Amino acid sequence: MAVNLLPPDRRALAPVHGVELGVAMAGIRKAGRRDLLLVRLAPGSRVAGVFTRNRFCAAPVTVTKQHLASGAEIRALLVNTGNANAGTGADGIARARACCERVAAALGCEAREVLPFSTGVIMEPLPVERIAGGLPACVADLREDNWVAAAESIMTTDTVPKASGRSLELDGRRVNAAGIAKGAGMIRPDMATMLGFVATDAAVAPDALDRLVREIADETFNCISVDGDTSTNDAFVLVATGRAGNPPAAIGSAAYAGLRDALAGVAAVLAQAIVRDGEGATKFITVRVEGGASRDECRSVAYAIAHSPLVKTAFFASDPNLGRLLAAIGNAGIRDLDVDRVSLYLDDVLVAAGGGRHPAYREEDGQRVMRQAEITVRVVLGRGEARSTVWTCDLSHEYVTINAEYRT
Amino acid sequence: MAVNLLPPDRRALAPVHGVELGVAMAGIRKAGRRDLLLVRLAPGSRVAGVFTRNRFCAAPVTVTKQHLASGAEIRALLVNTGNANAGTGADGIARARACCERVAAALGCEAREVLPFSTGVIMEPLPVERIAGGLPACVADLREDNWVAAAESIMTTDTVPKASGRSLELDGRRVNAAGIAKGAGMIRPDMATMLGFVATDAAVAPDALDRLVREIADETFNCISVDGDTSTNDAFVLVATGRAGNPPAAIGSAAYAGLRDALAGVAAVLAQAIVRDGEGATKFITVRVEGGASRDECRSVAYAIAHSPLVKTAFFASDPNLGRLLAAIGNAGIRDLDVDRVSLYLDDVLVAAGGGRHPAYREEDGQRVMRQAEITVRVVLGRGEARSTVWTCDLSHEYVTINAEYRT
């Protein structure tokens, strides 16, 4: 059902020097599927991340944040599907730590140098022994040209693996970047999406990576929504191995800007891929809100549209029932919104202005756009210069089917 | 599909003296269905209302608020289905006023003594002439024992008409109260639900009715959600004709309290009926949040649960995938929530405590409750004494079908 989303092209995914990936079938929830990913990072790599703000934050997220805060040099990431290790209390923390210890023993590093990530069913105990049992196969599989298998290994209800890569010149050195993500449901990132990992072999200055991960999340993973539910396990992690040999990119430099654009490009492809492969999605919808007094209010309007079940079902039906868009705009919480100054466009079709339907709007024009698989909703608020874009999908029967049957 | 909802019992709906109702088939959107309701109020009646906070507030809501604010003695309400007259700009206001003028001419009163209400498709011009054409039949049909027909005439995607009545003694006088409502979709009232009208023949003191309508809305219509979308046309109106002959009930008196309880009882039945007949509903879910630091935060948690598509599809599937409830609680925006102090119950079954699944919880107990048509989710936050209750329903295939095909 994914909307205009092809499997990743291996040839566009150049190895990121210093990042080896290995996958295994550990039988965590179901047998016969890749469900475990180990990423080994070369010494000297820097790692930064942004994480869910859900108060029922999953145990691996808590442990990952502790390990990053400890200042340890991160040497490995471990990702399992099939079990989120969320809503598991103190026992969940102990199980996440046990996994780090098993990885440390396998790779010859310390447990606090390992970052654990989990995705899957909430409130079930994590099967540590099955995960440990899969580690030797992961280690045997470690290699730099393994991004597509890595993308496949973190899929849950995703129908298409999500990987993206770019290369650029940085101060005369060739730099590679690649990333993978998983999504599908419980997608309304507050800091980052379910699981997104982007790595580069560029060198970056000590304080630059934290800034980069926040800037990139804010304009990519933080701009998508499938169903408005923020996951307990959201994590977006950025890795820089420094193996490309460029001078460390410092904040404010041209190299920083170039690297930022390349990494944001990788992240944007992954974030949009999550929406294209959103549970039950049949349409990919870009909601662009302009002319706001602040970016926050533009984002509120965009999310009011992206989260409205009535708007989403109208897109599913290709029905230009566009009054629902006006109702959503009116619900965005802007108390002093002057609706007479609001304009609404569907692609290039002016639908509403002056508080109601535009005189030149014709139903057949709206119908033509609504039939497309990719649609841009553009709202001009008439209050200022700020703008914001959110990517979302429609709400279909398939979404209900997938989520009614998720555990069976 | 309505959950445990029977058609109203005519015998429980005693006439409210001073309130006459007449309905007609005006062919507003489709032929052959009752789509127009006229309510005539006896001289001396008091009317108060609460209305949507959607900024794309419908034209009839704007006109109704103006007429109430003018201090005019309200003599009639006019309600049409099939067209919401929302997102219609200045032309919509003119059409709403034209309808009031036609009613005034038919009843021999002034246009500002008429309150107009509309429900139906947004952003289409209101067919004033069809409405005017239906008025003579409405006038001919006016009578006090016509509440069930009135409830039928304001249905849109509702499958069951919604009416409720009560009688009580007030200072030695028999007082009757009755009400009707419509709902089904775009239901997340911010001030009141789509359309709710409750009338009594009690006399009330001049300032008491405004207080009553707010108090009652706050604990009934403002506590429900079907799909989290706040309508452009929400209105809850309370009428007191004074024909029962009791001394006017003043704020703070025993009579006020008695009347308040009776009217809130009528409104609660109607509000819950809207959820029971929510679009595609197969389950009626009471979300009770206790132990909060404030009522607002309890309500935030209750709505986070009631609005989560993942929670709602799990209820539809009767699947005790209860980690989704924890995730929703964690998303309610309480930044300092200590999840270790949160307890989660499904009816009488303790599901989670101490940040995770309770050791005594058994899947078959959760499964037993999830199979029921009526379920109470109880969350104890462990932060204080405040509480709040929200009523909602599940999210089914039928919801998608209804809203994908609404205009066809």
Interface residues (C-beta under 8 A of the other chain):
Chain A: N54 R55 F56 C57 A84 A86 G87 T88 G89 A90 D91 G92 V121 I122 M123 E124 G185 M186 D227 G228 D229 T230 S231 T232 H307 S308 P309 L310 T313 A314 F316 A317 D319 N321 L322 G323 R324 L326 A327 A328 I329 G330 N331 A332 I334 R335 L337 V339 D340 A352 G354 G355 G356 R357 L395 S396 H397 Y399 V400 T401 N403 A404 E405 Y406 R407 T408
Chain B: N54 R55 F56 C57 A84 A86 G87 T88 G89 A90 D91 G92 V121 I122 M123 E124 G185 M186 D227 G228 D229 T230 S231 T232 H307 S308 P309 L310 T313 A314 F316 A317 D319 N321 L322 G323 R324 L326 A327 A328 I329 G330 N331 A332 I334 R335 L337 V339 D340 A352 G354 G355 G356 R357 L395 S396 H397 Y399 V400 T401 N403 A404 E405 Y406 R407 T408
